[in-house]
Amino acid sequence: MRVTDVALATSIPPMMRRPGPGGIEAGPAWRAACAASWCAAGWRVMTVNPEAEIGRLGDLPPGLETVAAEPGVAETYGRPGAWISDALGRAIATGAPVVGLVNADILFDLDPVQRAALVERAAQGMVACNRTDVLHRHQGEGIAYRYGYDLVLMPRALALRLDVSGFAFGVPWWDYWIVLDAMLQDLPVTAAQCEGIRHLAHVPAWDRTGWRLALAMLMRRLAPRRADLSRLAPGPVAEAMADLLLAVAPEGEAGYPVDDLMVISGTRFGIELVRMAERNAWRLEKP
């Protein structure tokens, strides 16, 4: 499998703000470094953005394609962006045998051997990659972040079986759902740890309303497949959290105490999903 047999989709924001050493704004430089790191692999890379953003993206690496996004994210989540289904669909449409999604603030610090190993693994099944948080561009060691996936690669045939409609870049839960959807279908999923999938640490910027809306959507998707979750033997805590969320989340009711209940039980349910994915864990070592 050649590394050029990969189509990777993302949604690069026109402006990225990140704290740097000494209070220096590091966002623009980090944004540029991330985009350049994907294209260095020789993969086909595209950024899917609302039409109003495309003219404000500035200089992008040669070969990085810009694609106009399907509308509706701003109306649903209160912020502009791209649908995960739209981005994944664009990658699938290229015909590449391996397709994937990456968050726009993830930098690949991978040598050719690691890149090839990642693609070979992704040709066999979904690979959901944890990131390493760093405080500046050239930091050596960082802190591994387990509770979320910022890069997901998979065979094109597997991607065609997923339903990720309604989730969006920049809104939580898409990464959990794409992994859970695959597991519920008994598709192969590997949780990958790799120091070279790097992220510049920053204060979480997710919106609580969007978090709750996306979680409610996940639960609506899970409801008719609840028995499939039990078949995966997720454990008593995951079962209990799923049932609690299925009782309150899909209705979309807001306000105290439902919001707080969703945050607590949703966070714990996410932890249990991570543990399920890590039953098949793989570490991408440096050669």
Summary of the structure (lengths in Angstrom):
residues: 287
radius of gyration: 18.2
end to end distance: 18.5
largest distance: 52.4
contacts: 937
relative contact order: 0.14
helix: 42%
strand: 19%
